[in-house]
Amino acid sequence: MEKTWVVAPKVEGDIVAQLLANRGVADADRDAFLLPNWEQGTYPPTGFTQMPRAVERVFTALEQGEPIVIHGDYDADGVCGSSLLFEAIRDVHKKMSTTQSWTSQLFLSVFLPDREKDGYGVAMHTIDRIADEGAKLLLTVDCGIANADQLDRAHERGVDVIVCDHHQLGDRIPPHAILLHPLAPNETYPNKTLCGTGVAFKLASALIHEAQRRGAAFPVGYEKWLLDFVAIATVTDVMPLVGENRVLEHFGLSVLRKTRRHGLRAILASAGTAPEDVNTETIGFRIGPRLNAAGRLSSAKFAFDALTASTAEEATVAAATLESLNTERQKVFAHAYDTAKKIADAARIAHPSRLLVVWQDEWLPGIVGLIAGRLVTDYGVPAFAFAKVGEHYVGSGRSIGGLHLVQAMESCGDIFLRRGGHPQACGLTIATQDLLHTFRESMSQFARTHFGDAPPSVTLQIDAELPLEHADWALVEAIARCAPFGEGNRPPLFVARNVEVIAAETMGSTKAHLRMSVFDDTRTMRKIIGFGFGDFAATLKMGDHVDVVYAVEVNEWKGRRELQYRIVDIRLC
């Protein structure tokens, strides 16, 4: 898929000034961006309008020994948030029992739904089950806001509910629940882009602060040790790394690099990563996929067990399970995507559209989001993928080009059994294949109206024209000052023009990757690599000249550090 290159205009000053200007950071905000400050860059948890009610309800449950259930989600955000709240509530109860002589027992459990049996969000049968089992307080994490009917049932059954969520609001707001949600009606909390774990962290912080106020012996800043969970979830849920989220991620990475958690250390070991080397890329490509693999192929409880393992031995076993599931997930996805690509190619010939909808009965529901995401990357249009679960079709959507998925689904009318999510990613359930055809037609019409005659454009935002000889260690240090990188603060990209090719060859067992030797403008030979660009090896020859969009990275191998130039896009001059 061809991309449009957009090179930012040159600004006065050093490369850091260029990078900040390209990201819309004003001179007055430079220090706050480069030097995240906890006191100045975060908001108190009491900024949530209903936080005092939530804290009081949790403390009442703990004091009276009422059974509490944490209901999470099966993705990394839901699992991290559930783990965070589980550990925070457990610690609060332990400290209060020690310092305030609480005699109540702790009845705290975690429920993580099954994709096939329970679907996304809070199911009615789950409410009935936990009520039958005697739960008096339900805490939802990364779900709940779109489940007003289910939470009404909880109220009828005598179960109070605290919602910690960040997804798009449903058709009706749960009237009886205590809502901790940045987008809830009349909510004044300034950061509207917290992930579910971020909201859970705010509740955990408020609980710890209240325990301290009541005399519990928590050290000042104790809640910051929970930020490793927040760092993982903020990246895996693709939240923008600006404002408060940037500060949470900055300090969360610091905690993650020295994490005390046996499970995270074991997961990093299985991924071949030293804790001190962790960054947002590590989270996105190593930690996140392993946590998500549990909920995609089996049970998210395996990820929860890994994150909350109390011994190194338990953690090693749990991490090995996640490693095995992730390997299997890669195989299953590769096979399914081959089929998805054929369906997409045939669909685009038969029904040209600005949007793709594909389905296959035998696909696992846990990989349809991955299929949709890859289709977006390969075809440059919004995409939905569905698998058959029982008699229904469960799907995921991914967007591009500013198409708002929640609004798009609303245009289809009342054809869904379930739906919810974000503007850029969503989940949904449709009853029959006939309704899938209706869905495809309605969504295609919405996409045509949104995009008009032109397909969505895919652009590469390039920070500067920079010959390879200027991409040195000083540049690496300058780039590091602008980290952490992710959504809203993309990793810097540069373009080198008229680079002369010396040699080009494939690399990797599948020969899918490209390794080139080139001359820079000083006639110094440099090596650059391109993952997924292996096809260029057959067309490039000595003496050719290319323009290359590249990222500057550090490659470490057996204690040796060297600069690495990674191709992001390439064109023959």
C-alpha positions in Angstrom: 0.0 0.0 0.0 1.5 3.3 -1.1 1.9 6.0 1.5 2.0 9.7 1.2 5.2 11.2 2.7 4.7 14.4 4.6 7.9 16.1 5.7 7.5 18.6 8.5 8.8 22.2 7.7 12.1 23.0 9.2 12.2 25.0 12.4 14.9 27.0 14.1 16.9 25.3 16.8 18.2 21.8 17.5 16.6 18.5 16.6 14.7 18.4 19.9 13.1 21.7 19.0 12.2 20.2 15.6 10.6 17.1 17.2 8.6 19.1 19.7 7.4 21.5 17.1 6.3 18.6 14.9 4.2 17.2 17.9 2.6 20.5 18.6 4.5 21.1 21.9 4.7 24.9 22.5 8.0 26.4 23.8 6.2 27.2 27.1 5.5 23.4 27.5 8.9 22.2 26.6 10.2 21.5 30.1 6.9 19.8 31.1 7.2 17.5 28.1 10.9 16.7 28.4 10.9 16.4 32.2 7.6 14.8 33.3 6.7 15.9 36.9 4.4 13.8 39.1 3.1 16.6 41.3 2.5 19.0 38.4 1.6 16.5 35.7 -1.0 14.3 37.3 -4.5 14.9 38.8 -5.7 13.8 42.2 -8.0 10.8 42.1 -10.6 12.9 43.9 -10.9 14.8 40.6 -13.5 12.1 39.7 -16.8 13.4 40.9 -18.0 10.1 42.3 -14.7 9.0 43.8 -15.7 9.8 47.5 -18.8 7.5 47.1 -16.6 4.8 45.6 -14.1 4.9 48.3 -16.7 4.9 51.1 -18.5 1.9 49.5 -15.3 -0.2 49.2 -14.3 0.6 52.8 -17.8 -0.4 54.0 -17.5 -3.7 52.2 -14.0 -4.3 53.7 -15.0 -3.4 57.3 -18.1 -5.6 57.2 -16.5 -8.5 55.4 -18.8 -8.3 52.4 -17.8 -10.4 49.3 -16.3 -8.2 46.6 -16.0 -9.3 43.0 -13.7 -7.6 40.5 -15.0 -8.1 36.9 -12.3 -7.4 34.3 -12.0 -7.9 30.6 -10.0 -10.5 28.7 -7.5 -8.1 27.1 -4.3 -6.7 28.6 -6.0 -3.5 29.9 -8.7 -5.5 31.6 -6.3 -8.0 33.1 -3.8 -5.4 34.3 -6.6 -3.3 35.8 -8.1 -6.3 37.6 -4.6 -7.3 38.9 -4.0 -3.7 40.1 -7.3 -3.4 42.0 -6.9 -6.9 43.4 -3.5 -6.2 44.9 -4.5 -2.7 46.1 -7.6 -3.8 47.9 -5.8 -6.8 49.4 -3.0 -4.5 50.7 -5.5 -2.0 52.1 -7.3 -4.7 54.0 -4.1 -6.1 55.3 -2.8 -2.7 56.5 -6.1 -1.7 58.0 -6.4 -5.0 59.8 -2.9 -4.5 61.3 -3.3 -0.8 62.3 -7.0 -0.5 63.0 -7.6 -4.0 64.4 -10.2 -4.9 61.7 -11.5 -8.4 62.5 -13.4 -8.8 59.2 -12.1 -11.4 56.7 -11.3 -10.5 53.2 -13.6 -12.0 50.6 -12.2 -10.8 47.3 -12.3 -12.6 43.9 -11.6 -11.7 40.3 -13.8 -12.8 37.3 -12.4 -12.5 33.8 -14.9 -13.3 31.1 -14.5 -15.9 28.4 -14.8 -14.5 24.8 -17.0 -17.3 23.6 -19.2 -18.1 26.6 -19.5 -14.5 28.1 -18.6 -12.1 25.3 -17.5 -8.6 25.8 -18.7 -6.7 28.9 -20.9 -7.8 31.8 -23.2 -10.6 30.9 -26.6 -11.1 32.5 -25.8 -14.7 33.5 -22.6 -13.4 35.2 -24.7 -11.0 37.4 -27.0 -13.8 38.4 -24.2 -16.1 39.2 -22.2 -13.7 41.4 -25.5 -12.6 43.2 -26.3 -16.3 43.8 -22.8 -16.7 45.3 -23.5 -13.8 47.7 -21.5 -10.9 46.3 -22.4 -7.5 47.7 -20.1 -5.3 45.7 -19.0 -5.6 42.0 -16.1 -3.6 40.7 -16.0 -3.5 36.8 -12.7 -2.8 35.2 -12.4 -1.8 31.5 -16.1 -2.7 31.0 -19.5 -1.9 32.4 -20.5 1.5 31.1 -22.5 0.0 28.2 -24.2 -2.6 30.3 -27.0 -0.7 31.9 -29.5 -3.5 31.8 -27.1 -5.9 33.4 -26.2 -3.5 36.1 -29.9 -2.8 36.8 -30.2 -6.5 37.4 -27.3 -6.3 39.9 -29.1 -3.5 41.7 -32.3 -5.6 41.8 -30.3 -8.5 43.3 -28.7 -6.4 46.0 -25.3 -6.0 44.4 -23.8 -2.5 44.4 -21.6 -1.7 41.4 -18.6 0.6 40.9 -17.7 1.1 37.2 -14.1 1.7 36.3 -14.3 2.1 32.5 -13.3 4.3 29.6 -15.2 3.0 26.6 -17.8 4.8 24.6 -21.0 5.4 26.5 -23.9 3.0 25.8 -27.4 4.0 24.8 -28.3 4.3 28.5 -26.1 5.2 31.4 -26.3 2.8 34.4 -28.5 4.7 36.8 -27.7 2.9 40.0 -23.9 2.4 39.6 -21.1 4.6 41.0 -19.4 5.7 37.8 -15.6 6.3 37.5 -15.4 7.1 33.8 -13.7 10.2 32.2 -16.6 10.6 29.7 -19.5 10.0 32.1 -22.2 12.8 32.1 -21.1 15.8 34.2 -17.7 14.2 34.9 -15.1 16.9 35.6 -12.0 14.8 35.6 -9.6 16.6 33.2 -7.9 13.6 31.5 -10.5 12.1 29.1 -8.1 9.5 27.7 -7.3 7.3 30.6 -7.3 3.6 29.9 -9.4 1.2 32.0 -6.3 0.4 34.2 -5.7 4.1 34.5 -9.1 4.6 36.0 -8.6 1.6 38.3 -5.3 3.1 39.4 -7.1 6.3 40.4 -9.5 4.3 42.6 -6.6 2.3 44.1 -4.8 5.5 44.9 -7.9 7.0 46.5 -8.3 3.8 48.6 -4.6 3.9 49.7 -4.9 7.6 50.6 -8.0 7.0 52.6 -6.3 4.1 54.4 -3.4 6.5 55.2 -5.8 9.1 56.5 -7.3 6.4 58.8 -3.8 5.5 60.2 -2.7 2.7 57.9 1.1 2.4 57.7 1.4 2.9 53.9 4.6 4.8 52.9 4.1 8.0 51.1 3.8 7.3 47.3 3.1 3.6 47.8 0.5 3.6 45.0 3.3 4.4 42.5 4.4 0.8 42.7 1.2 0.0 40.8 2.2 2.1 37.8 3.8 -0.9 36.0 0.3 -2.1 35.3 -0.7 1.3 34.1 2.3 1.6 31.7 1.4 -1.8 30.1 -2.3 -1.0 29.7 -1.8 2.5 28.4 0.4 1.2 25.5 -1.6 -1.9 24.7 -4.9 0.0 24.6 -3.3 2.6 22.3 -4.0 5.6 24.6 -2.4 8.9 23.6 0.9 9.5 25.4 0.3 13.2 26.1 -0.7 15.2 29.2 -1.3 13.0 32.3 -0.9 9.8 30.3 2.6 10.8 29.4 3.5 11.3 33.0 1.9 8.0 34.1 3.8 6.2 31.3 7.1 7.8 32.2 6.9 6.8 35.8 5.3 3.5 35.0 8.2 2.5 32.8 10.6 3.4 35.6 8.6 1.0 37.9 8.5 -1.6 35.2 12.2 -1.6 34.7 12.7 -2.4 38.4 9.5 -4.3 38.9 9.2 -6.5 42.0 6.6 -8.7 40.3 7.8 -12.3 39.8 5.3 -12.6 36.9 6.5 -9.6 34.9 10.1 -10.6 35.4 9.3 -14.1 34.2 7.4 -12.8 31.1 10.3 -10.5 30.2 12.8 -13.4 30.6 10.7 -15.6 28.3 10.7 -12.7 25.8 14.5 -12.4 26.0 14.3 -8.9 27.4 16.2 -7.5 30.4 13.9 -5.4 32.7 16.2 -2.4 32.5 15.8 -2.3 28.7 12.0 -2.1 28.7 10.3 0.7 26.7 7.0 1.2 25.0 8.1 -1.0 22.1 8.8 -3.8 24.5 5.3 -3.5 25.9 3.7 -3.3 22.5 5.5 -6.2 20.9 6.6 -8.5 23.7 4.6 -8.1 27.0 1.2 -7.1 25.5 0.9 -10.0 23.0 1.8 -12.5 25.6 -0.9 -11.2 28.0 -3.4 -10.9 25.3 -2.7 -14.5 24.0 -4.3 -15.9 27.1 -7.7 -14.3 26.4 -7.5 -14.9 22.7 -6.9 -18.6 22.7 -7.8 -19.8 26.2 -8.6 -18.0 29.5 -7.4 -14.6 30.5 -7.0 -16.1 34.0 -3.6 -17.4 32.9 -2.4 -13.8 32.3 -3.9 -12.7 35.7 -2.1 -15.6 37.4 1.2 -14.6 35.9 0.8 -10.9 36.9 -0.1 -11.8 40.5 2.1 -14.8 41.0 3.4 -14.7 44.6 6.6 -16.8 44.0 9.2 -17.1 41.3 8.2 -20.7 40.8 4.6 -19.9 40.2 5.6 -17.1 37.9 7.9 -19.3 35.8 5.1 -21.8 35.2 2.5 -19.1 34.3 4.9 -17.3 32.0 5.7 -20.6 30.2 2.0 -21.0 29.6 1.7 -17.5 28.2 4.7 -18.2 25.9 3.1 -21.4 24.6 -0.2 -19.7 24.0 1.5 -16.8 22.2 3.4 -19.1 19.9 0.1 -21.0 19.1 -1.6 -17.6 18.6 1.0 -16.7 15.9 0.4 -19.9 14.0 -3.4 -19.7 14.2 -3.4 -16.1 13.1 -1.0 -16.7 10.2 -3.3 -19.5 8.8 -6.5 -17.5 9.3 -5.1 -14.3 7.7 -4.2 -16.2 4.6 -7.9 -17.0 4.2 -8.9 -13.4 5.2 -6.7 -11.9 2.5 -8.2 -14.1 -0.2 -11.7 -13.1 1.0 -10.7 -9.5 1.0 -9.2 -9.6 -2.5 -12.3 -11.3 -3.9 -14.7 -8.9 -2.1 -12.9 -5.8 -3.4 -13.3 -7.1 -6.9 -16.9 -8.0 -6.5 -18.0 -5.1 -4.3 -15.5 -2.2 -4.5 -15.8 -0.4 -1.1 -14.1 1.9 1.2 -14.4 -0.7 4.0 -13.9 -4.4 4.4 -16.1 -6.9 6.2 -14.8 -10.6 6.2 -16.0 -13.6 8.1 -15.3 -17.3 8.4 -17.1 -19.8 10.6 -14.1 -21.6 11.9 -11.9 -18.7 12.9 -11.3 -18.3 16.6 -13.0 -15.2 18.0 -9.9 -14.3 19.8 -8.0 -13.5 16.6 -10.6 -11.5 14.7 -9.3 -8.2 16.1 -5.8 -9.1 14.8 -7.2 -10.0 11.4 -9.1 -6.7 11.2 -6.0 -4.8 12.2 -3.8 -6.4 9.6 -6.4 -5.8 6.9 -6.3 -2.1 7.8 -2.5 -2.1 7.4 -2.5 -4.0 4.1 -5.5 -2.4 2.4 -5.7 1.0 3.9 -9.4 0.9 4.7 -11.4 0.3 7.9 -12.0 -3.4 8.4 -14.2 -5.8 10.4 -13.6 -9.6 10.9 -16.1 -12.1 12.3 -16.0 -15.6 13.7 -19.0 -17.8 14.4 -19.6 -18.6 18.0 -22.6 -20.9 18.5 -25.3 -19.5 16.3 -24.0 -15.9 16.3 -21.2 -14.0 14.8 -18.7 -12.2 17.0 -16.5 -9.6 15.4 -14.0 -6.8 15.9 -13.4 -3.6 13.9 -10.4 -1.4 13.3 -10.5 2.1 11.7 -8.4 4.4 9.7 -8.9 7.8 8.1 -11.0 9.2 10.9 -14.0 7.0 10.5 -15.7 6.8 13.9 -16.6 3.1 14.4 -19.1 3.7 17.2 -21.0 6.3 15.1 -20.8 4.0 12.1 -22.4 1.1 14.0 -25.1 3.4 15.2 -26.0 4.1 11.6 -26.9 0.4 11.1 -29.9 0.5 13.4 -30.9 -2.2 15.9 -29.2 -5.2 14.3 -26.7 -6.0 17.0 -26.9 -8.4 19.9 -24.0 -6.5 21.5 -21.7 -3.6 20.5 -19.2 -1.3 22.1 -15.7 0.1 22.0 -13.8 3.2 20.9 -13.8 5.4 17.7 -10.8 3.4 16.4 -11.6 -0.1 17.7 -14.8 -1.9 18.6 -16.3 -5.3 19.3 -19.8 -6.5 18.2 -22.1 -9.5 18.0 -24.6 -10.1 15.1 -27.2 -12.9 15.2 -27.2 -14.3 11.6 -25.2 -14.3 8.4 -28.1 -12.5 6.7 -27.6 -9.6 9.2 -23.9 -9.7 8.4 -24.7 -8.9 4.8 -27.0 -6.1 6.0 -24.2 -4.9 8.3 -21.7 -4.9 5.4 -24.0 -2.9 3.2 -24.8 -0.3 5.8 -21.2 0.1 6.9 -20.0 0.4 3.3 -22.6 3.2 2.7 -21.4 5.0 5.8 -17.8 4.7 4.6 -18.7 6.0 1.2 -20.4 9.0 2.8 -17.5 9.6 5.1 -14.7 9.3 2.6 -16.4 10.4 -0.6 -14.8 9.5 -3.9 -11.2 9.2 -2.5 -10.1 6.3 -0.4 -8.7 7.0 3.0 -5.1 8.3 2.6 -2.3 6.8 4.5 0.4 9.3 5.4 3.9 9.0 6.9 4.6 12.0 9.1 8.4 12.6 8.6 10.2 14.8 11.1 13.0 16.0 8.9 15.2 15.4 5.9 18.3 13.9 7.4 21.2 12.3 5.5 22.4 9.0 7.1 25.7 10.5 8.2 23.8 12.9 10.5 21.9 10.0 12.2 24.5 9.5 15.0 24.7 8.9 18.7 24.0 12.5 19.4 20.7 12.1 17.6 19.9 8.9 19.5 20.4 10.9 22.8 18.2 13.7 21.5 15.5 11.3 20.5 15.6 9.6 23.9 14.8 12.9 25.6 11.4 12.9 23.8 10.4 9.4 25.0 8.2 7.6 25.8 6.8 7.1 22.3 3.4 5.8 21.2 0.0 7.1 20.2 0.0 10.9 20.2 3.8 11.0 20.4 5.0 8.9 17.5 8.5 7.6 17.2 10.6 10.0 15.1 11.1 9.3 11.4 13.6 10.8 9.0 14.1 10.7 5.2 17.4 10.3 3.4 17.3 11.3 -0.2 19.2 9.8 -3.2 20.9 7.1 -1.3 23.2 4.9 -3.5 22.7 1.1 -3.2 25.8 -1.1 -3.0 24.0 -4.4 -2.3 20.6 -5.7 -1.4 19.7 -9.1 0.0 17.0 -10.9 1.9 17.3 -11.9 5.5 15.4 -14.1 7.9 14.2 -17.7 7.6 11.3 -16.7 5.4 13.4 -14.2 3.4 10.7 -11.6 4.1 13.2 -8.9 5.3 15.7 -6.7 3.5 19.3 -5.9 4.3 21.0 -3.2 2.3 24.5 -1.8 2.1 24.5 1.8 0.9 26.7 4.9 0.6 25.8 8.0 2.5 26.6 11.4 1.2 30.2 11.2 2.5 30.7 7.9 0.6 30.8 6.0 3.9 29.2 2.6 3.7 26.2 1.9 6.0 23.9 -1.0 6.5 20.2 -0.5 6.8 17.4 -3.1 7.4 13.8 -3.3 6.5 11.4 -5.7 8.1 8.8 -6.9 5.6 10.7 -5.3 2.6 12.3 -8.5 1.3 10.7 -8.1 -2.1 12.9 -5.2 -2.8 16.0 -7.4 -2.9 15.0 -8.8 -6.3 14.6 -5.3 -7.8 17.4 -3.2 -6.3 20.8 -3.5 -7.8 24.2 -1.9 -7.3 24.2 1.8 -8.4 20.5 2.3 -7.9 19.4 5.4 -5.9 16.6 5.3 -3.4 14.8 7.7 -1.0 14.5 6.0 2.4 12.2 6.9 5.3 13.9 5.4 8.3 14.0 5.2 12.1 17.2 5.4 14.2 17.5 2.6 16.7 20.1 1.0 19.0 20.8 -2.7 18.4 22.3 -4.5 21.4 23.8 -8.0 21.0 26.1 -9.8 23.4 26.9 -6.6 25.2 27.7 -4.7 22.0 25.7 -1.5 21.1 25.6 -0.2 17.6 23.4 2.2 15.6 20.7 0.6 13.4 18.9 2.3 10.6 15.4 0.7 10.1 13.5 1.2 6.8 9.9 2.4 7.3 9.3 3.1 3.6 11.5 3.1 0.4 11.2 4.4 -3.1 13.3 4.3 -6.2 14.5 7.7 -7.2 
